[in-house]
């Protein structure tokens, strides 16, 4: 008997270029505003705001520009696991569930795909530096380290969940 999941072609989700360009423009705008606050600060708040905005949004702008230039797929699903441009490679054997998660932080609702891992510490030991840096914040929000934001994908999250289920029927997941 042939395993259907091994004969299935990989599902590839391209980078959401339009969204990435809009995020880049926003990051550049906030970097410029921060620089103006530093240059023409009249108050301590302006100086602190500028000192925080320039490195944070400047780094975000650089990362987004690099993503646009590299133009790698955002997410690839295959019989062995998933590969995400930020999260790296995660084997299905490491995953216990994949689901849509909705979070509200300071009045803003965000949707994401949460990849629930059997051993988050083992993943974090090999995860990209940016993922390791955000792990504490994710933990404080009640999430694991492997999450894929809706605004980075070119399709609805439910479509990605359906593809996960095709590649690994045990994982399908649900909204949460």
N, CA and C of each residue as an Amber inpcrd file, in Angstrom:
protein
   528
   0.8470000  -1.1850000   0.0000000   0.0000000   0.0000000   0.0000000
   0.8890000   1.2450000   0.0000000   0.6130000   2.1900000  -0.8900000
   1.4100000   3.4030000  -1.0190000   0.8610000   4.4570000  -0.0710000
   1.7640000   5.1090000   0.6410000   1.3760000   6.1880000   1.5380000
   1.0810000   7.4200000   0.6980000  -0.1640000   7.9230000   0.7700000
  -0.5810000   9.0640000  -0.0290000   0.2370000  10.3140000   0.2480000
   0.6360000  10.5110000   1.5110000   1.3340000  11.7410000   1.8570000
   2.7200000  11.8080000   1.2310000   3.3890000  10.6790000   0.9980000
   4.7250000  10.7380000   0.4170000   4.6830000  11.0150000  -1.0790000
   3.5650000  10.7050000  -1.7590000   3.4720000  10.9630000  -3.1900000
   2.8980000  12.3480000  -3.4970000   2.4530000  13.0670000  -2.4890000
   1.8780000  14.3890000  -2.6550000   2.9930000  15.4070000  -2.9090000
   2.8300000  16.2290000  -3.9310000   3.8130000  17.2840000  -4.2200000
   3.8190000  18.2930000  -3.0760000   4.9660000  18.9260000  -2.8300000
   5.0030000  19.9650000  -1.7890000   4.0110000  21.0830000  -2.0940000
   3.4570000  21.6480000  -1.0500000   2.6000000  22.8200000  -1.1700000
   3.4690000  24.0270000  -0.8380000   3.5670000  24.9470000  -1.7790000
   4.4510000  26.0990000  -1.6250000   3.6130000  27.3770000  -1.5820000
   3.8140000  28.1660000  -0.5390000   3.1440000  29.4620000  -0.4110000
   4.1990000  30.5430000  -0.6080000   4.0170000  31.3120000  -1.6510000
   4.9540000  32.3910000  -1.9540000   4.8530000  33.4820000  -0.8950000
   5.8550000  34.2940000  -0.8640000   5.8590000  35.4580000   0.0080000
   4.7080000  36.3800000  -0.3940000   4.0390000  36.9440000   0.5820000
   2.9870000  37.9280000   0.3100000   3.6890000  39.2610000   0.0450000
   4.1610000  39.4430000  -1.1900000   5.0190000  40.5870000  -1.5310000
   4.3510000  41.9380000  -1.2670000   3.0860000  42.0580000  -1.6210000
   2.3990000  43.3420000  -1.4100000   2.3570000  43.6910000   0.0730000
   2.0170000  42.7170000   0.9030000   1.9820000  42.9440000   2.3480000
   3.3740000  43.2740000   2.8750000   4.3890000  42.5820000   2.3640000
   5.7530000  42.8270000   2.8080000   6.2010000  44.2350000   2.4260000
   5.8470000  44.6830000   1.2140000   6.1910000  46.0370000   0.7830000
   5.4990000  47.0670000   1.6850000   4.2320000  46.8370000   2.0030000
   3.5100000  47.7720000   2.8760000   4.1330000  47.8120000   4.2760000
   4.5020000  46.6460000   4.8020000   5.1700000  46.6160000   6.1060000
   6.5130000  47.3380000   6.0480000   7.2540000  47.1570000   4.9470000
   8.5340000  47.8430000   4.7720000   8.3400000  49.3560000   4.7530000
   7.3540000  49.8240000   4.0010000   7.0870000  51.2640000   3.9460000
   6.7280000  51.8120000   5.3300000   5.9420000  51.0620000   6.0770000
   5.6000000  51.4740000   7.4400000   6.8210000  51.5340000   8.3380000
   7.6830000  50.5320000   8.2430000   8.9000000  50.5050000   9.0640000
   9.8180000  51.6690000   8.7200000   9.9510000  51.9720000   7.4260000
  10.7730000  53.1110000   7.0080000  10.1780000  54.4100000   7.5440000
   8.8540000  54.5490000   7.4360000   8.1970000  55.7710000   7.9210000
   8.4310000  55.9610000   9.4220000   8.2850000  54.9090000  10.2060000
   8.4980000  55.0210000  11.6470000   9.9730000  55.2710000  11.9750000
  10.8780000  54.7500000  11.1680000  12.3040000  55.0240000  11.3680000
  12.5800000  56.5060000  11.1330000  11.9960000  57.0540000  10.0690000
  12.1700000  58.4830000   9.7660000  11.5790000  59.3470000  10.8820000
  10.3960000  59.0020000  11.3540000   9.7780000  59.7590000  12.4500000
  10.6630000  59.6900000  13.6910000  11.2000000  58.5140000  13.9810000
  12.1050000  58.3740000  15.1190000  13.3490000  59.2240000  14.9620000
  13.9090000  59.2530000  13.7530000  15.0950000  60.0770000  13.5010000
  14.7700000  61.5570000  13.6780000  13.5880000  61.9710000  13.2170000
  13.1750000  63.3690000  13.4020000  13.0010000  63.7020000  14.8830000
  12.4620000  62.7660000  15.6420000  12.3260000  62.9770000  17.0840000
  13.6980000  63.1480000  17.7340000  14.6630000  62.3610000  17.2940000
  16.0190000  62.4820000  17.8390000  16.6550000  63.8200000  17.4510000
  16.4390000  64.2070000  16.2220000  17.0740000  65.4060000  15.6960000
  16.4630000  66.6810000  16.2700000  15.1420000  66.6780000  16.4210000
  14.4510000  67.8880000  16.8850000  13.7170000  67.6530000  18.2020000
  14.3170000  66.8870000  19.0800000  13.6160000  66.5800000  20.3300000
  13.5100000  67.8280000  21.2160000  12.3080000  68.0600000  21.6970000
  12.0560000  69.1720000  22.6140000  11.8370000  68.6540000  24.0350000
  11.5660000  67.3690000  24.1350000  11.2740000  66.7810000  25.4380000
  12.0540000  65.4790000  25.6040000  12.1210000  65.0500000  26.8320000
  12.7620000  63.7750000  27.1190000  11.9820000  62.6300000  26.4810000
  10.6430000  62.7530000  26.4500000   9.8150000  61.7260000  25.8120000
  10.1550000  61.6000000  24.3330000  10.3450000  62.7320000  23.6550000
  10.7060000  62.7100000  22.2380000  12.0560000  62.0520000  22.0150000
  13.0030000  62.3510000  22.8700000  14.3340000  61.7590000  22.7630000
  14.2780000  60.2470000  22.9800000  13.5560000  59.8240000  24.0040000
  13.4270000  58.3870000  24.2880000  12.6640000  57.6850000  23.1720000
  11.5620000  58.2980000  22.7000000  10.7730000  57.7190000  21.6040000
  11.6170000  57.5260000  20.3610000  12.3990000  58.5420000  20.0170000
  13.2690000  58.4420000  18.8530000  14.3560000  57.3960000  19.0400000
  14.9360000  57.3600000  20.2370000  16.0060000  56.3940000  20.5170000
  15.4940000  54.9560000  20.4610000  14.2250000  54.7540000  20.7570000
  13.6390000  53.4120000  20.6690000  13.1670000  53.0920000  19.2460000
  12.5880000  54.0800000  18.5800000  11.9980000  53.8520000  17.2460000
  13.0490000  53.5710000  16.1830000  14.1410000  54.3160000  16.1890000
  15.1290000  54.1790000  15.1130000  15.7220000  52.7680000  15.0530000
  16.2620000  52.2280000  16.1470000  16.8390000  50.8720000  16.0150000
  15.7810000  49.7900000  15.7800000  14.6120000  49.9000000  16.4310000
  13.5880000  48.8610000  16.2830000  13.0360000  48.8370000  14.8650000
  12.5200000  49.9870000  14.4090000  11.9110000  50.0200000  13.0760000
  12.9690000  49.9820000  11.9750000  14.1670000  50.4830000  12.2640000
  15.2540000  50.3750000  11.2930000  15.6340000  48.9220000  11.0530000
  15.7300000  48.1500000  12.1380000  16.0410000  46.7190000  11.9980000
  14.9170000  45.9970000  11.2670000  13.6720000  46.3450000  11.5900000
  12.5360000  45.7280000  10.8940000  12.5890000  46.0460000   9.4050000
  12.9280000  47.2820000   9.0600000  13.0210000  47.6760000   7.6450000
  14.1010000  46.8730000   6.9280000  15.2400000  46.6950000   7.5730000
  16.3310000  45.9170000   6.9630000  15.8900000  44.4720000   6.7500000
  15.2820000  43.8580000   7.7620000  14.8280000  42.4640000   7.6400000
  13.7850000  42.3170000   6.5320000  12.8630000  43.2500000   6.4500000
  11.8350000  43.1890000   5.4090000  12.4430000  43.3890000   4.0200000
  13.4030000  44.2880000   3.9050000  14.0660000  44.5130000   2.6160000
  14.8180000  43.2550000   2.1800000  15.4880000  42.6080000   3.1140000
  16.2080000  41.3670000   2.8000000  15.2180000  40.2980000   2.3370000
  14.0800000  40.2000000   3.0020000  13.0590000  39.2210000   2.5870000
  12.5840000  39.4820000   1.1680000  12.3910000  40.7420000   0.8300000
  11.9510000  41.0770000  -0.5230000  13.0090000  40.7220000  -1.5600000
  14.2580000  41.0020000  -1.2580000  15.3440000  40.7300000  -2.2010000
  15.5390000  39.2190000  -2.3730000  15.5170000  38.4830000  -1.2770000
  15.7070000  37.0200000  -1.3540000  14.5590000  36.3350000  -2.0800000
  13.3390000  36.8230000  -1.8520000  12.1390000  36.2910000  -2.5030000
  11.9880000  34.7770000  -2.3590000  12.2500000  34.2670000  -1.1660000
  12.0510000  32.8450000  -0.8740000  10.5810000  32.5850000  -0.5820000
  10.1280000  31.3360000  -0.7820000   8.7530000  31.0130000  -0.3840000
   8.5660000  31.2690000   1.1110000   7.3910000  31.7140000   1.4740000
   7.0820000  31.9610000   2.8820000   6.9840000  30.6460000   3.6530000
   6.3110000  29.6700000   3.0390000   6.0450000  28.4040000   3.7150000
   5.9970000  27.2840000   2.6850000   6.6410000  26.1720000   3.0160000
   6.5960000  24.9720000   2.1810000   6.1900000  23.8150000   3.0770000
   5.1590000  23.0810000   2.6510000   4.6950000  21.8900000   3.3630000
   4.9810000  20.6880000   2.4880000   5.5350000  19.6210000   3.0840000
   5.7590000  18.3940000   2.3290000   5.5200000  17.1930000   3.2390000
   5.8050000  16.0120000   2.7610000   5.5270000  14.7890000   3.5060000
   6.3220000  14.6870000   4.7970000   7.4390000  15.4140000   4.8810000
   8.3210000  15.2860000   6.0470000   8.1380000  16.3860000   7.0810000
   7.5460000  17.5160000   6.6770000   7.3740000  18.6080000   7.6210000
   7.1020000  19.9170000   6.9290000   7.4390000  20.9870000   7.6180000
   7.2430000  22.3140000   7.0650000   8.5500000  23.0840000   7.1160000
   8.6810000  24.0170000   6.1950000   9.8090000  24.9410000   6.2260000
   9.2530000  26.3350000   6.0600000   9.4970000  27.1510000   7.0790000
   9.0200000  28.5250000   7.0950000  10.2250000  29.4560000   7.0210000
  10.0650000  30.5360000   6.3080000  11.1760000  31.4510000   6.0720000
  11.7780000  31.9600000   7.3890000  10.9870000  32.1300000   8.4300000
  11.5020000  32.5970000   9.7140000  11.7890000  31.4600000  10.6870000
  10.9220000  30.4590000  10.7140000  11.0370000  29.3900000  11.7040000
  12.0610000  28.3290000  11.3350000  12.3680000  28.2130000  10.0540000
  13.2610000  27.1470000   9.6020000  12.4790000  25.8640000   9.3680000
  13.1880000  24.7410000   9.3850000  12.5930000  23.4320000   9.1010000
  12.0920000  22.7840000  10.3870000  10.8550000  22.2620000  10.3460000
  10.2690000  21.5370000  11.4830000   9.6590000  20.2570000  10.9280000
  10.1060000  19.1220000  11.4400000   9.5950000  17.8210000  10.9900000
   8.2330000  17.5510000  11.6210000   7.3760000  16.8300000  10.8730000
   6.0570000  16.4730000  11.4180000   6.2050000  15.6590000  12.6910000
   7.2720000  14.8870000  12.8300000   7.4630000  14.0770000  14.0330000
   7.6490000  14.9370000  15.2840000   7.9880000  16.2070000  15.1150000
   8.1550000  17.1260000  16.2450000   6.8590000  17.8370000  16.6240000
   5.8550000  17.7490000  15.7590000   4.6340000  18.5490000  15.8910000
   3.5050000  17.7030000  16.4900000   2.8400000  18.2660000  17.5090000
   1.6970000  17.5660000  18.0960000   0.3660000  18.1170000  17.5960000
   0.3550000  19.3780000  17.1310000  -0.8700000  19.9890000  16.6000000
  -0.5110000  21.2230000  15.7770000  -1.3860000  21.5500000  14.8570000
  -1.2860000  22.7880000  14.0800000  -2.6920000  23.3740000  14.0730000
  -2.8040000  24.6330000  14.5210000  -4.1400000  25.2220000  14.6280000
  -4.0780000  26.7300000  14.4310000  -5.2470000  27.2880000  14.1330000
  -5.3740000  28.7380000  14.0400000  -5.5950000  29.2670000  15.4490000
  -4.8720000  30.3020000  15.7830000  -5.0090000  30.9120000  17.1030000
  -5.3230000  32.3910000  16.9110000  -6.2950000  32.8750000  17.6650000
  -6.6510000  34.2860000  17.6380000  -6.2890000  34.8790000  18.9860000
  -5.5360000  35.9730000  18.9480000  -5.1160000  36.6270000  20.1900000
  -5.4970000  38.0960000  20.1340000  -5.8690000  38.6340000  21.2830000
  -6.1370000  40.0550000  21.3910000  -5.1210000  40.6410000  22.3570000
  -4.3370000  41.5820000  21.8430000  -3.3320000  42.2520000  22.6580000
  -3.5720000  43.7530000  22.5270000  -3.8660000  44.3890000  23.6550000
  -4.1250000  45.8280000  23.6930000  -5.1770000  46.2570000  22.6710000
  -6.2370000  45.4880000  22.5760000  -7.3450000  45.8300000  21.6990000
  -7.1650000  45.4420000  20.2390000  -6.0110000  44.9250000  19.8770000
  -5.7480000  44.5260000  18.4990000  -5.8260000  43.0040000  18.3900000
  -6.6430000  42.5230000  17.4550000  -6.8000000  41.0800000  17.2710000
  -5.8640000  40.5980000  16.1760000  -5.1090000  39.5750000  16.4880000
  -4.1600000  38.9790000  15.5460000  -4.4720000  37.5010000  15.3840000
  -4.4310000  37.0240000  14.1470000  -4.6050000  35.5940000  13.8840000
  -3.2690000  35.0260000  13.4390000  -3.0300000  33.7880000  13.8270000
  -1.7860000  33.1260000  13.4640000  -1.9930000  31.6250000  13.3960000
  -1.0500000  30.9640000  12.7810000  -1.0040000  29.5080000  12.8330000
  -0.0300000  29.1510000  13.9340000  -0.5140000  28.3920000  14.8930000
   0.3270000  27.9390000  15.9940000   0.7490000  26.4980000  15.7010000
   2.0420000  26.2870000  15.6710000   2.6110000  24.9500000  15.4860000
   3.0240000  24.4910000  16.8890000   2.2450000  23.5560000  17.4420000
   2.4870000  23.0730000  18.7970000   3.5340000  21.9610000  18.7240000
   4.6160000  22.1440000  19.4700000   5.7470000  21.2220000  19.4100000
   5.7840000  20.2940000  20.6180000   6.1870000  19.0670000  20.3890000
   6.3260000  18.0930000  21.4710000   7.4260000  18.5240000  22.4410000
   8.5200000  19.0640000  21.9060000   9.6550000  19.4800000  22.7260000
  10.1350000  20.8570000  22.2770000   9.4890000  21.9200000  22.7700000
   9.8780000  23.2690000  22.3490000  11.3480000  23.5890000  22.6250000
  11.8820000  23.0850000  23.7140000  13.2830000  23.3680000  24.0560000
  14.2430000  22.7960000  23.0070000  13.9420000  21.6010000  22.5050000
  14.7970000  21.0030000  21.4730000  14.7460000  21.8320000  20.1930000
  13.5620000  22.3130000  19.8460000  13.4410000  23.1680000  18.6660000
  14.2150000  24.4730000  18.8750000  14.0300000  25.1030000  20.0350000
  14.6890000  26.3800000  20.2920000  16.2150000  26.2640000  20.2760000
  16.7250000  25.1000000  20.6330000  18.1810000  24.9010000  20.6350000
  18.7670000  25.0610000  19.2310000  17.9750000  24.7980000  18.2040000
  18.4720000  24.8990000  16.8250000  17.7620000  25.9810000  16.0090000
  16.8130000  26.6610000  16.6220000  16.0010000  27.6550000  15.9190000
  16.8370000  28.8730000  15.5270000  16.3900000  29.5950000  14.5020000
  17.0610000  30.8480000  14.1340000  17.0760000  31.8290000  15.3140000
  18.0600000  32.6930000  15.3370000  18.2680000  33.6330000  16.4460000
  17.0290000  34.4890000  16.7200000  16.3570000  34.9560000  15.6790000
  15.1760000  35.7990000  15.8500000  14.0520000  35.0400000  16.5650000
  13.8940000  33.7670000  16.2710000  12.8780000  32.9390000  16.9340000
  13.2400000  32.7620000  18.4090000  14.5140000  32.4960000  18.6720000
  14.9530000  32.3430000  20.0740000  14.7330000  33.6370000  20.8520000
  15.0050000  34.7840000  20.2060000  14.8400000  36.0720000  20.8750000
  13.3760000  36.3440000  21.2270000  12.4550000  35.9030000  20.3900000
  11.0340000  36.1390000  20.6380000  10.3510000  35.0810000  21.4800000
  11.0710000  34.0340000  21.8470000  10.4650000  32.9160000  22.5760000
   9.8920000  33.3480000  23.9280000  10.5780000  34.2130000  24.6440000
  10.0910000  34.6700000  25.9450000   8.7890000  35.4500000  25.8290000
   8.7220000  36.3200000  24.8250000   7.4930000  37.0860000  24.5970000
   6.3500000  36.1470000  24.2280000   6.6120000  35.1910000  23.3470000
   5.5770000  34.2150000  22.9810000   5.0860000  33.4620000  24.2120000
   6.0180000  33.0540000  25.0610000   5.6590000  32.3120000  26.2730000
   4.7760000  33.1750000  27.1830000   5.1140000  34.4720000  27.3070000
   4.3110000  35.3570000  28.1660000   2.9020000  35.5570000  27.6110000
   2.7330000  35.3580000  26.2970000   1.4070000  35.4690000  25.6700000
   0.6770000  34.1280000  25.6330000   1.3110000  33.0920000  26.1800000
   0.6780000  31.7810000  26.2330000   0.8730000  30.9530000  24.9730000
   1.8690000  31.2950000  24.1640000   2.1300000  30.5770000  22.9110000
   3.4710000  29.8580000  22.9810000   3.6120000  28.8980000  22.1040000
   4.9000000  28.2560000  21.9350000   5.7740000  29.0840000  21.0120000
   6.9710000  28.5910000  20.6940000   7.9100000  29.3750000  19.8910000
   7.6440000  29.3750000  18.3870000   6.7980000  28.4720000  17.8860000
   6.6120000  28.3330000  16.4410000   5.2240000  28.8200000  16.0210000
   5.1760000  30.0680000  15.5640000   3.9190000  30.6860000  15.1400000
   4.1330000  31.3730000  13.8070000   3.1020000  31.3240000  12.9550000
   3.1800000  31.9400000  11.6390000   2.0650000  32.9810000  11.5580000
   2.4510000  34.2390000  11.4380000   1.4790000  35.3320000  11.4040000
   0.6670000  35.2970000  10.1160000  -0.6060000  35.6190000  10.2420000
  -1.5030000  35.6310000   9.0800000  -1.0590000  36.6480000   8.0410000
  -0.4940000  37.7690000   8.4880000  -0.1430000  38.8260000   7.5330000
   1.0740000  38.4880000   6.6730000   1.7220000  37.3620000   6.9300000
   2.8670000  36.9770000   6.0910000   2.4780000  35.9740000   5.0160000
   1.2570000  35.4620000   5.0800000   0.8240000  34.4330000   4.1260000
  -0.0870000  35.0130000   3.0540000   0.0250000  34.5050000   1.8220000
  -0.7960000  35.0330000   0.7270000  -2.1880000  34.4070000   0.6390000
  -2.5170000  33.4970000   1.5580000  -3.7990000  32.7930000   1.5290000
  -4.3970000  32.7920000   2.9410000  -5.7010000  32.5130000   3.0660000
  -6.3120000  32.4070000   4.3930000  -5.6820000  31.2700000   5.2060000
  -5.6470000  31.4480000   6.5140000  -5.0450000  30.4430000   7.3960000
  -5.7330000  29.0880000   7.2830000  -7.0390000  29.0930000   7.0480000
  -7.7700000  27.8320000   6.9320000  -7.2890000  27.0200000   5.7310000
  -6.8690000  27.6950000   4.6780000  -6.3300000  27.0020000   3.5140000
  -4.9990000  26.3190000   3.8500000  -4.1950000  26.9730000   4.6620000
  -2.9270000  26.3720000   5.0960000  -3.2010000  25.1520000   5.9750000
  -4.1840000  25.2680000   6.8770000  -4.5290000  24.1180000   7.7260000
  -4.9850000  22.9320000   6.8880000  -5.7680000  23.1870000   5.8510000
  -6.2170000  22.1050000   4.9690000  -5.0220000  21.4460000   4.2800000
  -4.0400000  22.2370000   3.8830000  -2.8410000  21.6710000   3.2520000
  -2.0230000  20.8700000   4.2580000  -1.9340000  21.3500000   5.5000000
  -1.2420000  20.5770000   6.5480000  -1.9090000  19.2160000   6.6800000
  -3.2220000  19.2130000   6.7060000  -3.9720000  17.9620000   6.8530000
  -3.7260000  17.0210000   5.6690000  -3.6030000  17.5570000   4.4600000
  -3.2960000  16.7210000   3.2900000  -1.9060000  16.0870000   3.4210000
  -0.9510000  16.8500000   3.9150000   0.4160000  16.3390000   4.0250000
   0.6110000  15.4510000   5.2420000  -0.1410000  15.7210000   6.3020000
  -0.0270000  14.9140000   7.5110000  -1.4090000  14.8490000   8.1570000
  -2.2430000  13.8960000   7.7270000  -3.6510000  13.8360000   8.1590000
  -3.8760000  13.8760000   9.6670000  -2.9420000  13.4300000  10.4490000
  -3.1020000  13.4230000  11.8980000  -3.1580000  14.8520000  12.4700000
  -2.6350000  15.8370000  11.7450000  -2.4740000  17.1830000  12.3080000
  -3.5430000  18.1900000  11.9470000  -4.2700000  18.0850000  10.9120000
  -5.2570000  19.0580000  10.4530000  -5.5160000  20.2870000  11.2850000
  -5.8750000  20.1380000  12.5450000  -6.0630000  21.2760000  13.4390000
  -7.4150000  21.9290000  13.3130000  -7.6030000  22.9650000  14.1250000
  -8.8590000  23.7090000  14.1280000  -8.5910000  25.1290000  14.5750000
  -9.6130000  25.9450000  14.5120000  -9.4920000  27.3260000  14.9840000
  -9.5110000  27.3120000  16.5020000  -8.8010000  28.2620000  17.1000000
  -8.7590000  28.3040000  18.5590000  -8.5930000  29.6540000  19.1300000
